Amino acid sequence: MSDDEPLDLADVLDRVRRRDQAAARELVEHLHPLVIRIVRARLPRRVAEEDLTQEIFLKMFTRLDQYQGNVPFSHWVSRIAVTTCIDHLRTQQRRPEFRWADLSENEADLLDAVLTDQNDTQPDDALAATELVHKLLDQLKPDDRLVIQLLDLEQKTIAEISALTGWNQSLVKVRAFRARRKLQKLFKELERKERT
């Protein structure tokens, strides 16, 4: 297709749905200026514009069967682009970077005692420990935080959590396992930042 020849969108979409790679490339090339403009206008911190653009195109292709044709295709893609950017911004607000300097003096002392295996923490430190746990939990995705909160802090059973959330018991176990691993990773990152 030459640059001055208009894109036959219906034909290209039909070919894309039949898994035509050349048509998919044509569609991406046609939409790239629109998508990159949206991304640059709403780019979240610490997210590369090309990564976000690729994520938008991936969503577009995976949801192509949902496009009904009620609105222009470019509007439909724009909506995916804007929503994806907003989701990234929300994620950053929920999980901002967490540093040792963000801790209060009591929290830092308590964490240092835990990291160095000192067993002389006072009962007064329970409040600081609780605050530290909540600061670490705030770094998790909402579902991960919920499963840890219910399972470990509120001591609910897997069956109770399943009933409360609607997740099957296997999913509860998997989420809890992954959330604990993420917490350990956050804790180790915090420890590493303290040593540097």
N, CA and C of each residue as an Amber inpcrd file, in Angstrom:
protein
   588
   0.8480000  -1.1730000   0.0000000   0.0000000   0.0000000   0.0000000
   0.8910000   1.2320000   0.0000000   0.6420000   2.1870000  -0.8780000
   1.4460000   3.4060000  -0.9460000   0.9620000   4.3960000   0.1010000
   1.8140000   5.4060000   0.3830000   1.4990000   6.3820000   1.4330000
   0.2660000   7.2160000   1.1230000   0.0220000   7.5000000  -0.1820000
  -1.1110000   8.3520000  -0.5310000  -2.4080000   7.5700000  -0.7240000
  -2.3240000   6.2610000  -0.6730000  -3.5130000   5.4210000  -0.8370000
  -4.1540000   5.2200000   0.5380000  -5.4540000   5.5290000   0.7090000
  -6.0890000   5.3780000   2.0230000  -6.2010000   3.9000000   2.4200000
  -6.1760000   3.6800000   3.7120000  -6.2750000   2.3290000   4.2560000
  -7.7210000   1.8500000   4.1760000  -7.9240000   0.6890000   3.6080000
  -9.2470000   0.0660000   3.5860000  -9.3860000  -0.7070000   4.9000000
  -9.8810000   0.0000000   5.9220000  -9.9130000  -0.5400000   7.2780000
 -10.6970000  -1.8430000   7.3710000 -11.8350000  -1.9250000   6.7340000
 -12.6560000  -3.1470000   6.7940000 -11.8710000  -4.3340000   6.2460000
 -11.1800000  -4.1220000   5.1220000 -10.3880000  -5.1960000   4.5190000
  -9.2310000  -5.6030000   5.4330000  -8.5380000  -4.6000000   5.9750000
  -7.3980000  -4.8890000   6.8470000  -7.8580000  -5.6360000   8.1030000
  -8.9400000  -5.2030000   8.7180000  -9.4540000  -5.8860000   9.9130000
  -9.8630000  -7.3170000   9.6010000 -10.4830000  -7.5170000   8.4480000
 -10.8700000  -8.8620000   8.0340000  -9.6330000  -9.7550000   7.8820000
  -8.5990000  -9.2040000   7.2670000  -7.3670000  -9.9770000   7.0700000
  -6.6580000 -10.2450000   8.4070000  -6.6920000  -9.2680000   9.3030000
  -6.0830000  -9.4630000  10.6250000  -6.8030000 -10.5860000  11.3710000
  -8.1140000 -10.5940000  11.2880000  -8.8920000 -11.6480000  11.9690000
  -8.5880000 -13.0360000  11.3950000  -8.0980000 -13.0620000  10.1470000
  -7.7030000 -14.3390000   9.5260000  -6.2080000 -14.6060000   9.7360000
  -5.6110000 -13.8840000  10.6890000  -4.2160000 -14.0820000  11.0880000
  -3.1980000 -13.6790000  10.0160000  -3.5240000 -12.6850000   9.2050000
  -2.6140000 -12.1780000   8.1800000  -1.6290000 -11.2080000   8.8390000
  -0.3510000 -11.6190000   8.9480000   0.6700000 -10.8200000   9.6240000
   0.9310000  -9.4900000   8.9110000   0.8990000  -9.5080000   7.5810000
   1.1250000  -8.2670000   6.8240000   0.0220000  -7.2500000   7.1300000
  -1.2070000  -7.7170000   7.2430000  -2.3250000  -6.8280000   7.5740000
  -2.1720000  -6.2830000   8.9950000  -1.6930000  -7.1150000   9.9020000
  -1.4670000  -6.6610000  11.2790000  -0.4190000  -5.5520000  11.3010000
   0.6610000  -5.7170000  10.5290000   1.6870000  -4.6730000  10.4530000
   1.1200000  -3.3880000   9.8590000   0.2960000  -3.5270000   8.8080000
  -0.3410000  -2.3520000   8.2000000  -1.1860000  -1.6060000   9.2240000
  -1.9520000  -2.3520000   9.9950000  -2.8300000  -1.7490000  10.9960000
  -2.0190000  -1.0170000  12.0640000  -0.9490000  -1.6430000  12.5390000
  -0.0960000  -1.0140000  13.5450000   0.5400000   0.2580000  12.9760000
   1.0600000   0.1760000  11.7470000   1.6800000   1.3550000  11.1310000
   0.6600000   2.4900000  10.9800000  -0.5450000   2.1400000  10.6070000
  -1.6030000   3.1400000  10.4330000  -1.9720000   3.8020000  11.7660000
  -2.0450000   3.0130000  12.8470000  -2.5050000   3.5160000  14.1400000
  -1.3870000   4.0540000  15.0330000  -0.1460000   3.7350000  14.7040000
   0.9660000   4.1190000  15.5700000   1.0080000   5.6190000  15.8790000
   0.8590000   6.5100000  14.9030000   0.8980000   7.9450000  15.2430000
  -0.1720000   8.3440000  16.2740000  -1.3580000   7.8060000  16.1450000
  -2.4360000   8.0940000  17.0880000  -2.0840000   7.5890000  18.4830000
  -1.6600000   6.3370000  18.5650000  -1.3710000   5.7160000  19.8590000
  -0.1830000   6.3950000  20.5380000   0.8750000   6.6810000  19.7890000
   2.0570000   7.2950000  20.4060000   1.7360000   8.7010000  20.9060000
   0.8570000   9.4080000  20.2310000   0.4280000  10.7440000  20.6780000
  -0.3000000  10.6350000  22.0260000  -1.1710000   9.6600000  22.1490000
  -1.9080000   9.4580000  23.4080000  -0.9490000   9.0710000  24.5210000
  -0.0400000   8.1530000  24.2310000   0.9210000   7.6910000  25.2410000
   1.7900000   8.8540000  25.7180000   2.3050000   9.6430000  24.7920000
   3.1820000  10.7550000  25.1820000   2.4460000  11.8030000  26.0050000
   1.1650000  11.9710000  25.7580000   0.3840000  12.9510000  26.5180000
   0.0810000  12.4730000  27.9350000   0.1090000  11.1560000  28.1580000
  -0.2830000  10.6020000  29.4580000   0.7510000   9.6400000  30.0300000
   1.9770000   9.7050000  29.5740000   2.9860000   8.7180000  29.9470000
   3.2680000   8.7270000  31.4440000   3.0490000   7.5800000  32.0940000
   3.3840000   7.4780000  33.5150000   4.9030000   7.4720000  33.6980000
   5.3410000   7.8950000  34.8850000   6.7760000   7.8510000  35.1950000
   7.2750000   6.4080000  35.1420000   8.5250000   6.2620000  34.8180000
   9.2220000   4.9760000  34.8230000   8.6190000   3.9550000  33.8590000
   7.8640000   4.3930000  32.8810000   7.3230000   3.4750000  31.8770000
   7.8070000   3.9660000  30.5150000   8.4820000   3.0820000  29.7850000
   8.9820000   3.4520000  28.4660000   7.8080000   3.5590000  27.4930000
   7.8150000   4.6070000  26.6780000   6.6830000   4.8320000  25.7720000
   6.5000000   3.6860000  24.7820000   7.5960000   3.0890000  24.3140000
   7.4520000   1.9790000  23.3660000   6.8620000   0.7440000  24.0450000
   7.2270000   0.5050000  25.3060000   6.6500000  -0.6220000  26.0480000
   5.1420000  -0.4470000  26.2030000   4.7520000   0.7660000  26.5530000
   3.3300000   1.0490000  26.7360000   2.5840000   0.9600000  25.4090000
   3.1990000   1.4420000  24.3470000   2.5940000   1.3700000  23.0130000
   2.3910000  -0.0950000  22.5980000   3.4020000  -0.9190000  22.8450000
   3.2710000  -2.3430000  22.5170000   2.1590000  -3.0020000  23.3350000
   2.0640000  -2.6260000  24.6010000   0.9980000  -3.1790000  25.4440000
  -0.3780000  -2.8060000  24.8930000  -0.5140000  -1.5710000  24.4260000
  -1.7810000  -1.1170000  23.8570000  -2.1260000  -1.9110000  22.6020000
  -1.1450000  -2.0940000  21.7220000  -1.4090000  -2.8650000  20.5040000
  -1.7220000  -4.3230000  20.8240000  -1.0550000  -4.8750000  21.8270000
  -1.3520000  -6.2450000  22.2320000  -2.7990000  -6.3550000  22.7070000
  -3.2370000  -5.3940000  23.5180000  -4.6300000  -5.3950000  23.9820000
  -5.5850000  -5.2530000  22.8020000  -5.2220000  -4.3900000  21.8610000
  -6.0850000  -4.1900000  20.6900000  -6.2730000  -5.5060000  19.9380000
  -5.1690000  -6.2100000  19.6820000  -5.2690000  -7.4560000  18.9280000
  -6.0010000  -8.5430000  19.7100000  -5.7860000  -8.6150000  21.0230000
  -6.4560000  -9.6610000  21.7980000  -7.9470000  -9.3890000  21.9810000
  -8.3570000  -8.1240000  21.8380000  -9.7660000  -7.7610000  22.0120000
 -10.4690000  -7.4560000  20.6870000  -9.8050000  -7.7320000  19.6000000
 -10.3450000  -7.3790000  18.2920000 -11.7420000  -7.9500000  18.0530000
 -12.0060000  -9.1330000  18.5960000 -13.3300000  -9.7370000  18.4140000
 -14.4280000  -8.9660000  19.1490000 -14.0320000  -8.0780000  20.0700000
 -15.0070000  -7.2700000  20.8060000 -15.4220000  -6.0110000  20.0400000
 -14.6620000  -5.6580000  19.0020000 -14.9840000  -4.4610000  18.2350000
 -16.2430000  -4.7150000  17.4110000 -17.2820000  -3.9170000  17.6730000
 -18.5830000  -4.1030000  17.0320000 -18.7800000  -3.2280000  15.8010000
 -17.9670000  -2.1900000  15.6590000 -18.1300000  -1.2790000  14.5330000
 -19.1100000  -0.1520000  14.8020000 -19.5740000  -0.0060000  16.0440000
 -20.5270000   1.0530000  16.3960000 -19.8690000   2.4260000  16.4410000
 -18.5580000   2.4600000  16.6880000 -17.7820000   3.7020000  16.7030000
 -16.6250000   3.5170000  15.7340000 -16.0380000   4.6130000  15.2760000
 -14.8720000   4.4530000  14.3990000 -13.7790000   3.6540000  15.1030000
 -13.0730000   2.8430000  14.3480000 -12.0450000   1.9740000  14.9080000
 -10.9880000   2.7760000  15.6600000 -10.6130000   3.9350000  15.1220000
  -9.5800000   4.7550000  15.7860000 -10.0600000   5.2240000  17.1660000
 -11.3600000   5.4700000  17.3250000 -11.9070000   5.8630000  18.6370000
 -11.8230000   4.6850000  19.6050000 -12.1160000   3.5030000  19.0970000
 -12.0620000   2.2960000  19.9230000 -10.6380000   2.0610000  20.4110000
  -9.6710000   2.2040000  19.5160000  -8.2580000   2.0230000  19.8800000
  -7.8120000   3.1280000  20.8350000  -8.2790000   4.3520000  20.6100000
  -7.9400000   5.4580000  21.5070000  -8.4070000   5.1710000  22.9310000
  -9.5760000   4.6040000  23.0350000 -10.1170000   4.2670000  24.3650000
  -9.2290000   3.2400000  25.0660000  -8.7760000   2.2340000  24.3230000
  -7.8580000   1.2340000  24.8950000  -6.5690000   1.9180000  25.3480000
  -6.0510000   2.8260000  24.5080000  -4.7950000   3.5200000  24.8300000
  -4.9370000   4.3640000  26.0880000  -5.9960000   5.1450000  26.1640000
  -6.2030000   6.0150000  27.3240000  -6.3940000   5.1720000  28.5890000
  -7.2010000   4.1350000  28.5060000  -7.4510000   3.2710000  29.6610000
  -6.1630000   2.6100000  30.1370000  -5.3390000   2.1610000  29.2140000
  -4.0720000   1.5190000  29.5800000  -3.1560000   2.5140000  30.2910000
  -3.0720000   3.7270000  29.7800000  -2.2590000   4.7660000  30.4350000
  -2.7860000   5.0650000  31.8390000  -4.0910000   5.1950000  31.9730000
  -4.6960000   5.4740000  33.2830000  -4.4200000   4.3310000  34.2540000
  -4.5280000   3.0940000  33.7800000  -4.2310000   1.9370000  34.6350000
  -2.8000000   1.9950000  35.1530000  -1.8550000   2.3660000  34.2860000
  -0.4610000   2.4840000  34.7220000  -0.2900000   3.6010000  35.7470000
  -0.9690000   4.7050000  35.5460000  -0.8960000   5.8090000  36.5080000
  -1.4740000   5.3920000  37.8610000  -2.5820000   4.6810000  37.8370000
  -3.1930000   4.2100000  39.0910000  -2.2640000   3.2440000  39.8100000
  -1.6210000   2.3780000  39.0560000  -0.6970000   1.4240000  39.6500000
   0.4340000   2.1590000  40.3530000   0.9390000   3.2080000  39.7300000
   2.0180000   3.9790000  40.3580000   1.5440000   4.6710000  41.6260000
   0.2990000   5.1230000  41.6300000  -0.2210000   5.7640000  42.8360000
  -0.3870000   4.7560000  43.9610000  -0.7980000   3.5300000  43.6120000
  -0.9800000   2.4950000  44.6320000   0.3480000   1.9470000  45.1310000
   1.3150000   1.8540000  44.2150000   2.5820000   1.2340000  44.5860000
   3.7520000   2.1530000  44.2400000   3.8620000   3.2770000  44.9300000
   4.9990000   4.1440000  44.6540000   6.2900000   3.4710000  45.1250000
   7.4100000   3.9780000  44.6600000   8.6950000   3.4180000  45.0800000
   8.8210000   3.5680000  46.5850000   9.3220000   2.5430000  47.2170000
   9.4130000   2.5030000  48.6630000  10.8880000   2.4720000  49.0410000
  11.3250000   3.3830000  49.9140000  12.7280000   3.4750000  50.2840000
  12.8710000   3.4320000  51.8040000  14.0700000   3.0940000  52.2410000
  14.3780000   3.0520000  53.6620000  14.0990000   4.4090000  54.2950000
  14.3890000   5.4730000  53.5720000  14.1970000   6.8260000  54.0950000
  12.7270000   7.1340000  54.3690000  11.8180000   6.3520000  53.7830000
  10.3880000   6.5690000  54.0070000   9.9320000   6.0810000  55.3820000
  10.7760000   5.3060000  56.0470000  10.4100000   4.7410000  57.3390000
  10.6610000   5.7510000  58.4550000   9.8330000   5.6370000  59.4960000
  10.0940000   6.4600000  60.6780000  11.3180000   5.8850000  61.3860000
  11.8390000   6.6130000  62.3770000  13.0210000   6.1390000  63.1010000
  12.7280000   4.8150000  63.8060000  11.5400000   4.6980000  64.4270000
  11.1640000   3.4500000  65.1040000  11.0580000   2.2900000  64.1230000
  10.4540000   2.5590000  62.9740000  10.3060000   1.5020000  61.9650000
  11.6650000   1.0650000  61.4440000  12.5470000   2.0210000  61.2060000
  13.8860000   1.6910000  60.7110000  14.6480000   0.8710000  61.7470000
  14.5510000   1.2630000  63.0360000  15.2220000   0.5010000  64.0990000
  14.6660000  -0.9080000  64.1980000  13.3430000  -1.0260000  64.1260000
  12.7110000  -2.3390000  64.1980000  13.1280000  -3.2110000  63.0210000
  13.1010000  -2.6450000  61.8290000  13.4910000  -3.4020000  60.6450000
  14.9490000  -3.8150000  60.7290000  15.7880000  -2.9160000  61.2040000
  17.2000000  -3.2270000  61.3690000  17.3690000  -4.3760000  62.3630000
  16.6010000  -4.3600000  63.4560000  16.6730000  -5.4400000  64.4440000
  16.2360000  -6.7690000  63.8370000  15.1930000  -6.7360000  63.0340000
  14.7130000  -7.9630000  62.3830000  15.7590000  -8.4820000  61.3900000
  16.3440000  -7.5680000  60.6180000  17.3190000  -7.9660000  59.6020000
  18.5940000  -8.5150000  60.2130000  18.9510000  -8.0400000  61.4150000
  20.1830000  -8.4990000  62.0440000  19.9130000  -9.5600000  63.1070000
  18.6660000 -10.0570000  63.1570000  18.2680000 -11.1190000  64.0890000
  18.4640000 -10.7530000  65.5580000  18.2830000  -9.4950000  65.8890000
  18.3560000  -9.1050000  67.2900000  17.0070000  -9.4100000  67.9340000
  17.0260000 -10.0640000  69.0430000  15.7830000 -10.4470000  69.7040000
  15.4470000  -9.5460000  70.8830000  16.0550000  -8.3560000  70.9320000
  15.8080000  -7.4770000  72.0680000  14.8020000  -6.3770000  71.7470000
  13.8780000  -6.6580000  70.8260000  12.8620000  -5.6570000  70.5250000
  11.8630000  -5.6050000  71.6790000  11.4380000  -4.4080000  72.0020000
  10.5580000  -4.1760000  73.1350000   9.0930000  -4.3620000  72.7350000
   8.2090000  -4.6400000  73.7040000   6.7730000  -4.7310000  73.4000000
   6.2330000  -3.4480000  72.7750000   6.8540000  -2.3020000  73.1240000
   6.4190000  -1.0240000  72.5600000   6.6050000  -0.9950000  71.0380000
   7.4750000  -1.8630000  70.5550000   7.7630000  -1.8870000  69.1260000
   6.6480000  -2.5570000  68.3150000   5.6630000  -3.1240000  68.9760000
   4.5740000  -3.7990000  68.2630000   3.8450000  -2.8440000  67.3280000
   3.6070000  -1.6180000  67.7870000   2.9320000  -0.6380000  66.9450000
   3.7860000  -0.2900000  65.7280000   5.0720000  -0.0920000  65.9420000
   5.9790000   0.2050000  64.8330000   6.0180000  -0.9640000  63.8500000
   6.0110000  -2.1790000  64.3880000   6.0270000  -3.3620000  63.5170000
   4.7610000  -3.4180000  62.6770000   3.6290000  -3.1250000  63.2930000
   2.3580000  -3.1230000  62.5640000   2.3750000  -2.0780000  61.4650000
   2.8740000  -0.8770000  61.7790000   2.9570000   0.1820000  60.7690000
   3.8770000  -0.2260000  59.6270000   4.9880000  -0.8810000  59.9600000
   5.9240000  -1.3350000  58.9290000   5.2680000  -2.3700000  58.0210000
   4.5600000  -3.2980000  58.6210000   3.8630000  -4.3210000  57.8280000
   2.8840000  -3.6600000  56.8700000   2.1440000  -2.6780000  57.3530000
   1.1690000  -2.0030000  56.4970000   1.8450000  -1.2100000  55.3840000
   2.9940000  -0.6140000  55.6760000   3.7250000   0.0980000  54.6190000
   4.1790000  -0.8790000  53.5350000   4.6400000  -2.0450000  53.9430000
   5.0460000  -3.0490000  52.9560000   3.8320000  -3.5740000  52.1900000
   2.7370000  -3.8040000  52.9000000   1.5190000  -4.2970000  52.2410000
   0.9870000  -3.2900000  51.2260000   1.1540000  -2.0170000  51.5050000
   0.6870000  -0.9790000  50.5850000   1.3890000  -1.0510000  49.2350000
   2.5060000  -1.7250000  49.1740000   3.2530000  -1.8470000  47.9200000
   2.6980000  -2.9560000  47.0280000   1.8280000  -3.7910000  47.5720000
   1.2700000  -4.9140000  46.8220000   0.0470000  -4.4940000  46.0180000
  -0.2780000  -5.3010000  45.0240000  -1.5150000  -5.1050000  44.2690000
  -2.6800000  -5.3560000  45.2260000  -3.8410000  -4.7600000  44.9530000
  -4.9720000  -4.8940000  45.8820000  -5.3520000  -6.3460000  46.2040000
  -5.3810000  -7.2320000  45.2080000  -5.7480000  -8.6350000  45.4790000
  -4.7050000  -9.3340000  46.3460000  -3.4260000  -9.0270000  46.1090000
  -2.3640000  -9.6350000  46.9120000  -2.4350000  -9.1410000  48.3540000
  -2.6610000  -7.8440000  48.4920000  -2.7680000  -7.2720000  49.8360000
  -3.9560000  -7.8980000  50.5810000  -5.0690000  -8.0330000  49.8890000
  -6.2740000  -8.5870000  50.5190000  -6.0340000 -10.0030000  51.0330000
  -5.4170000 -10.8380000  50.2070000  -5.2220000 -12.2320000  50.6170000
  -4.2740000 -12.3300000  51.8080000  -3.2340000 -11.5060000  51.8480000
  -2.3080000 -11.5040000  52.9930000  -3.0110000 -10.9730000  54.2380000
  -3.7730000  -9.9090000  54.0550000  -4.5070000  -9.3190000  55.1780000
  -5.4510000 -10.3540000  55.8010000  -6.2370000 -11.0170000  54.9570000
  -7.2120000 -11.9800000  55.4720000  -6.5460000 -13.2200000  56.0630000
  -5.5530000 -13.7390000  55.3630000  -4.9460000 -15.0010000  55.7740000
  -4.0030000 -14.8310000  56.9550000  -3.0870000 -13.8950000  56.8680000
  -2.0400000 -13.7900000  57.8890000  -2.3600000 -12.8240000  59.0180000
  -3.0260000 -11.7140000  58.7020000  -3.2920000 -10.7460000  59.7600000
  -4.6120000 -11.0100000  60.4770000  -5.6300000 -11.4250000  59.7090000
  -6.9240000 -11.7020000  60.3400000  -7.1190000 -13.1910000  60.6370000
  -6.1480000 -14.0060000  60.2650000  -6.1410000 -15.4380000  60.5660000
  -7.3810000 -16.1750000  60.0430000  -7.8540000 -15.7830000  58.8660000
  -8.9950000 -16.4760000  58.2490000  -8.4840000 -17.7380000  57.5610000
  -9.3700000 -18.7170000  57.4310000  -8.9930000 -19.9600000  56.7410000
  -9.1160000 -19.7640000  55.2320000  -8.5280000 -20.6940000  54.5060000
  -8.6130000 -20.6640000  53.0440000 -10.0830000 -20.7040000  52.6150000
 -10.8770000 -21.5560000  53.2740000 -12.2960000 -21.6820000  52.9390000
 -13.0440000 -20.3690000  53.2000000 -12.7340000 -19.6980000  54.3160000
 -13.3860000 -18.4260000  54.6250000 -13.0270000 -17.3550000  53.5890000
 -11.7620000 -17.3320000  53.2010000 -11.3250000 -16.3490000  52.2050000
 -12.0000000 -16.6290000  50.8620000 -12.1000000 -17.8970000  50.5240000
 -12.7650000 -18.2940000  49.2860000 -14.2150000 -17.8200000  49.2840000
 -14.9060000 -17.9960000  50.4110000 -16.3030000 -17.5710000  50.5230000
 -16.4310000 -16.0470000  50.4550000 -15.4910000 -15.3350000  51.0800000
 -15.5380000 -13.8670000  51.0920000 -15.2490000 -13.2540000  49.7220000
 -14.2840000 -13.8430000  49.0120000 -13.8190000 -13.2350000  47.7630000
 -14.4590000 -13.8120000  46.5090000 -14.9600000 -15.0410000  46.6040000
 -15.4910000 -15.7070000  45.4200000 -14.4070000 -16.4270000  44.6300000
 -13.1560000 -16.3820000  45.1080000 -12.0630000 -17.1020000  44.4530000
 -12.1170000 -18.5530000  44.9050000 -11.7340000 -19.4770000  44.0160000
 -11.6860000 -20.8690000  44.4710000 -10.4880000 -21.0460000  45.4100000
 -10.4860000 -22.1250000  46.1830000  -9.4580000 -22.3080000  47.2110000
  -8.0610000 -22.4230000  46.6280000  -7.9320000 -23.0280000  45.4550000
  -6.6130000 -23.1230000  44.8160000  -6.0750000 -21.7370000  44.4840000
  -6.9500000 -20.8710000  43.9820000  -6.5380000 -19.5150000  43.6350000
  -6.1090000 -18.7450000  44.8810000  -6.8200000 -18.9370000  45.9720000
  -6.4500000 -18.2800000  47.2310000  -5.0410000 -18.7010000  47.6370000
  -4.7590000 -20.0030000  47.5570000  -3.4300000 -20.5130000  47.9400000
  -2.3420000 -19.9520000  47.0330000  -2.6090000 -19.9370000  45.7330000
  -1.6190000 -19.4190000  44.7780000  -1.3770000 -17.9360000  45.0100000
  -2.4550000 -17.1730000  45.1880000  -2.3050000 -15.7300000  45.4330000
  -1.5240000 -15.4810000  46.7240000  -1.8170000 -16.2440000  47.7560000
  -1.1140000 -16.0670000  49.0290000   0.3740000 -16.3680000  48.8550000
   0.6900000 -17.4420000  48.1580000   2.0840000 -17.8150000  47.9110000
   2.8110000 -16.7050000  47.1610000   2.1920000 -16.2280000  46.0830000
   2.8250000 -15.1740000  45.2720000   2.9350000 -13.8610000  46.0390000
   1.9140000 -13.5330000  46.8140000   1.9450000 -12.2880000  47.5850000
   3.0540000 -12.3350000  48.6350000   3.2330000 -13.4800000  49.2660000
   4.3110000 -13.6140000  50.2550000   5.6710000 -13.4630000  49.5920000
   5.8110000 -14.0440000  48.4000000   7.0830000 -13.8980000  47.6680000
   7.3320000 -12.4320000  47.3110000   6.2850000 -11.7190000  46.9210000
   6.4460000 -10.2950000  46.5950000   6.8440000  -9.5090000  47.8430000
   6.2310000  -9.8460000  48.9850000   6.5980000  -9.1700000  50.2290000
   8.0580000  -9.4320000  50.5810000   8.4960000 -10.6780000  50.4230000
   9.9010000 -10.9990000  50.6900000  10.8180000 -10.2040000  49.7740000
  10.4290000 -10.0810000  48.5110000  11.2310000  -9.3260000  47.5460000
  11.3000000  -7.8550000  47.9600000  10.1640000  -7.2760000  48.3520000
  10.1430000  -5.8800000  48.8000000  11.0340000  -5.6980000  50.0230000
  10.9650000  -6.6570000  50.9210000  11.7570000  -6.5960000  52.1370000
  13.2420000  -6.6540000  51.7970000  13.6210000  -7.5440000  50.8830000
  15.0270000  -7.6720000  50.4760000  15.5070000  -6.4280000  49.7390000
  14.6220000  -5.8300000  48.9140000  14.9890000  -4.5830000  48.2210000
  15.2380000  -3.4700000  49.2280000  14.4060000  -3.4190000  50.2330000
  14.5660000  -2.4180000  51.2860000  15.8870000  -2.6310000  52.0130000
  16.1880000  -3.8910000  52.2990000  17.4410000  -4.2300000  52.9700000
  18.6430000  -3.8660000  52.0910000  18.5510000  -4.1680000  50.8000000
  19.6360000  -3.8640000  49.8740000  19.8660000  -2.3640000  49.7810000
  18.7770000  -1.5910000  49.7160000  18.8980000  -0.1260000  49.6400000
  19.5520000   0.4340000  50.8870000  19.2930000  -0.2000000  52.0200000
  19.9030000   0.2620000  53.2820000  21.4050000   0.0270000  53.2690000
  21.8450000  -1.0410000  52.6650000  23.2740000  -1.3780000  52.6530000
  24.0740000  -0.5250000  51.6790000  23.3900000   0.0610000  50.6810000
  24.1110000   0.8660000  49.6830000  24.2300000   2.2990000  50.1000000
